[in-house]
Amino acid sequence: MNDKKSLQQAIVAGGCFWCIEAPMQRLKGVTSAVSGYMGGKVKNPSYQQICSGTSGHAEVVVITFDQNTISYTQILQVFFALHDPTMLNQQGNDRGTQYRSAIFYQNEQQLKDAKQEIQSLTDSGEYNSAIVTTLEPEQKFYIADEGHQQYYDKNPYQPYCQIMIAPKLAKLEYLFADKLR
């Protein structure tokens, strides 16, 4: 049973929120993964405003997790494995600032941990290009409508899910099998 004091949140953006939400909700210790928008200037944005790329918001996932089971750094490690952090404002065919790679930190410790994880990845030489993931302070979160929540689980055979999300789930199982429920 989770003790409320051990629950923390991580807020990340790495392309389409469906591609981050589905894998994150399969991790041990994650109690919820909620899709929405953050980081822009439009209040109460619609999905159409987000898709236009003019709202300034990114598609984000707010991940609530039990830090006694999985750490913030481990969440970040999974996040970086799920997308290409060297692609500026793009993941696959999804293009625009709404698909940027970003970590929205909630406090100085999260900022420090995110910087350390980026430095560790940079030092590892895993990527041939510079990591462009932005570190942005948490802003107001706007939840996406119900049709966007648990999208993969509701539509696993939809072509986008098969092409974009299913391979991420397979990669998650391969790299982080010990972290899965």
Backbone hydrogen bonds, N-H to C=O, Kabsch-Sander energy under -0.5 kcal/mol:
donor,donor_aa,acceptor,acceptor_aa,energy
4,K,2,N,-0.5
6,S,3,D,-2.3
7,L,3,D,-0.5
7,L,4,K,-1.0
8,Q,65,F,-3.0
10,A,63,I,-2.2
11,I,104,F,-0.5
12,V,61,V,-1.9
13,A,102,A,-2.8
14,G,15,G,-0.5
15,G,100,R,-0.8
19,C,16,C,-1.3
20,I,16,C,-0.6
20,I,17,F,-0.8
21,E,17,F,-2.9
22,A,18,W,-1.7
24,M,20,I,-2.1
25,Q,21,E,-2.3
26,R,23,P,-1.5
27,L,24,M,-1.7
28,K,179,K,-3.7
30,V,27,L,-1.8
31,T,29,G,-0.6
31,T,64,T,-2.5
32,S,64,T,-1.5
34,V,62,V,-2.2
36,G,60,V,-2.3
37,Y,142,Y,-2.6
38,M,58,A,-1.6
41,K,55,S,-2.6
42,V,55,S,-0.9
50,I,46,S,-2.1
51,C,47,Y,-2.8
52,S,48,Q,-1.4
53,G,49,Q,-0.6
53,G,50,I,-1.5
54,T,49,Q,-0.7
55,S,49,Q,-0.7
58,A,38,M,-3.1
59,E,98,Q,-2.8
60,V,36,G,-2.7
60,V,58,A,-0.7
61,V,12,V,-2.4
62,V,34,V,-2.7
63,I,10,A,-3.4
63,I,61,V,-0.7
64,T,32,S,-2.5
64,T,62,V,-0.6
65,F,8,Q,-2.6
65,F,63,I,-0.5
66,D,29,G,-2.7
67,Q,6,S,-3.0
67,Q,65,F,-0.8
69,T,66,D,-2.3
70,I,66,D,-2.4
75,I,71,S,-2.0
76,L,72,Y,-2.3
77,Q,73,T,-2.3
78,V,74,Q,-2.1
79,F,75,I,-2.7
80,F,76,L,-2.7
81,A,77,Q,-1.5
82,L,78,V,-1.3
82,L,79,F,-0.7
83,H,79,F,-0.6
83,H,80,F,-0.5
87,M,84,D,-1.6
88,L,86,T,-0.6
89,N,87,M,-0.6
90,Q,87,M,-0.7
91,Q,94,D,-2.3
94,D,91,Q,-2.1
95,R,93,N,-0.7
96,G,89,N,-2.9
99,Y,96,G,-2.1
100,R,97,T,-1.6
102,A,13,A,-2.8
102,A,100,R,-0.6
103,I,134,T,-2.7
104,F,11,I,-2.6
105,Y,103,I,-0.9
105,Y,136,E,-1.7
111,L,107,N,-2.0
112,K,108,E,-2.5
113,D,109,Q,-2.8
114,A,110,Q,-2.6
115,K,111,L,-2.5
116,Q,112,K,-2.3
117,E,113,D,-2.3
118,I,114,A,-2.5
119,Q,115,K,-2.5
120,S,116,Q,-2.6
121,L,117,E,-2.3
122,T,118,I,-2.5
123,D,119,Q,-3.0
124,S,120,S,-1.5
125,G,121,L,-0.7
125,G,122,T,-1.0
126,E,121,L,-0.9
132,V,85,P,-3.2
134,T,101,S,-2.5
136,E,103,I,-2.6
136,E,134,T,-0.6
138,E,105,Y,-2.5
142,Y,37,Y,-2.5
143,I,141,F,-0.6
144,A,35,S,-2.4
148,H,145,D,-2.5
149,Q,146,E,-1.3
151,Y,148,H,-0.9
154,K,150,Q,-1.8
155,N,151,Y,-1.7
158,Q,155,N,-1.7
162,Q,158,Q,-2.1
163,I,159,P,-2.6
164,M,160,Y,-3.1
165,I,160,Y,-0.8
165,I,161,C,-0.7
166,A,161,C,-2.9
168,K,164,M,-0.5
169,L,165,I,-2.2
170,A,166,A,-2.1
171,K,167,P,-2.3
172,L,168,K,-2.5
173,E,169,L,-2.2
174,Y,170,A,-2.1
175,L,171,K,-3.1
176,F,172,L,-2.9
177,A,173,E,-0.5
179,K,176,F,-2.3
180,L,177,A,-1.2
181,R,26,R,-2.3
